[in-house]
Amino acid sequence: MIKVSHVSKSFSHGKNAVNDLSFEVQPGETLVLLGTSGCGKTTTLRMINRLLIPDTGDIFIGDKNINTETPETLRRSMGYVLQNTGLFPHYTVLENIAVVPQLLGWDKTRIHSRALAILEKLRLPPATYGDVYPQQLSGGQQQRVGLARALAADPPILLMDEPFGALDPLTRISVRKEFKLLDELNSKTIILVTHDVEEAFELGNRICIMNEGRIQQLGSATELLFNPANDFVRHFLDKQRLELELKSLRLRDIWPYLDSAGGSTGTALPPDTSCWDTLEHLTGNKAGSILDGQNKHLDGNILITAINAYKKTVSQYGHA
Ligand SMILES: Nc1ncnc2c1ncn2[C@@H]1O[C@H](COP(=O)(O)OP(=O)(O)OP(=O)(O)O)[C@@H](O)[C@H]1O
């Protein structure tokens, strides 16, 4: 677990870059820090890694205050992925990946086989990419090498600062998809910084929306969408609201608002299908019924009506 407790940090010009920040990240959870430029996301990440020291407050990894460890020991438990990848230009891909395992004193054979394995996992066949230099790779490939390097020594924690920020929108979407499917990341505790709302909702188990160094709200996608803590959070999500709502709501959420159907026609959709995917499915299939012990009849209109009924109830009772 990572615990940030009442942490503040100001730079020379006096204004707090981070102001009384507190949050916890559970083991295996992905927490996304989301906010406009300059709201303190990177500063927060750098304090967790001890690249910066907080003015006040404490940060714990497990039950250990990070002040009690040397920065080197601390950083061995953390992979750090940067927007510009931070790869060494004069090292080959394999040499870049080997950096942390070498610092940890792994023997050569172990380092080599781990580097080959992690490259394979990230769809960069070592025979083609192992001996090339970063500038010979595309942005997406460099990003994957950056991730491979951060994962090489299998650290339990991964800190990611705008990891897909330098990529064009299409590459960004495909690299993000691959990232989500990586089994290497399943058990890791991840803090990911982004200013991309869609990315935050796609990758975060919970999302922390920040503004001017302060947390505005920390919660699940549905909490932020249907129960915003203030106007800042509400307005921050307004532009993509419909898409975010459809992607965040699952069939199981709107289940009580769907009528039961007699027979079973159409394709059965699992209850954790998002309303977005369901709409896509219905566009091609016109109508369908979903199965989960009982059948529910479904078409586009019924789906939208059920979503609206869900939203009404949520705002009525104040929870999502
Ligand atoms: N080394 C530094 N010296 C002085 N001011 C700094 C330094 N690092 C950050 N700041 C200031 O602290 C504030 C927060 O910066 P930070 O980089 O944490 O924001 P951010 O949310 O990560 O922004 P971005 O999305 O643009 O990277 C900004 O006002 C920034 O100018």
The ligand as a MOL file (V3000), in Angstrom:
LIG
                    3D

  0  0  0     0  0            999 V3000
M  V30 BEGIN CTAB
M  V30 COUNTS 31 33 0 0 0
M  V30 BEGIN ATOM
M  V30 1 N 11.3960 22.3400 -9.9710 0
M  V30 2 C 10.4590 23.2780 -9.9020 0
M  V30 3 N 10.7590 24.5530 -9.5900 0
M  V30 4 C 9.8040 25.4960 -9.4900 0
M  V30 5 N 8.4920 25.2850 -9.6940 0
M  V30 6 C 8.1320 24.0330 -10.0310 0
M  V30 7 C 9.0880 22.9700 -10.1650 0
M  V30 8 N 8.4160 21.8300 -10.4810 0
M  V30 9 C 7.1050 22.1730 -10.5700 0
M  V30 10 N 6.9350 23.4760 -10.3020 0
M  V30 11 C 5.6570 24.1950 -10.2680 0
M  V30 12 O 4.7690 23.4630 -9.4550 0
M  V30 13 C 3.4590 23.4380 -10.0020 0
M  V30 14 C 3.0230 21.9860 -10.2180 0
M  V30 15 O 3.8250 21.4100 -11.2290 0
M  V30 16 P 3.6770 19.8950 -11.6780 0
M  V30 17 O 4.7370 19.6190 -12.6940 0
M  V30 18 O 3.6190 19.0250 -10.5010 0
M  V30 19 O 2.2490 19.9220 -12.3750 0
M  V30 20 P 1.5530 18.8470 -13.3140 0
M  V30 21 O 0.1690 18.7190 -12.8280 0
M  V30 22 O 2.3790 17.6070 -13.3760 0
M  V30 23 O 1.5670 19.5850 -14.7130 0
M  V30 24 P 1.7860 19.0140 -16.2000 0
M  V30 25 O 0.5650 18.2120 -16.5340 0
M  V30 26 O 1.9010 20.2500 -17.0260 0
M  V30 27 O 3.0540 18.1950 -16.1830 0
M  V30 28 C 3.5160 24.2610 -11.2720 0
M  V30 29 O 3.0860 25.5600 -10.9660 0
M  V30 30 C 4.9860 24.2570 -11.6280 0
M  V30 31 O 5.3490 25.4380 -12.3090 0
M  V30 END ATOM
M  V30 BEGIN BOND
M  V30 1 1 1 2
M  V30 2 1 2 3
M  V30 3 2 2 7
M  V30 4 2 3 4
M  V30 5 1 4 5
M  V30 6 2 5 6
M  V30 7 1 6 7
M  V30 8 1 6 10
M  V30 9 1 7 8
M  V30 10 2 8 9
M  V30 11 1 9 10
M  V30 12 1 10 11
M  V30 13 1 11 12
M  V30 14 1 11 30
M  V30 15 1 12 13
M  V30 16 1 13 14
M  V30 17 1 13 28
M  V30 18 1 14 15
M  V30 19 1 15 16
M  V30 20 2 16 17
M  V30 21 1 16 18
M  V30 22 1 16 19
M  V30 23 1 19 20
M  V30 24 2 20 21
M  V30 25 1 20 22
M  V30 26 1 20 23
M  V30 27 1 23 24
M  V30 28 2 24 25
M  V30 29 1 24 26
M  V30 30 1 24 27
M  V30 31 1 28 29
M  V30 32 1 28 30
M  V30 33 1 30 31
M  V30 END BOND
M  V30 END CTAB
M  END
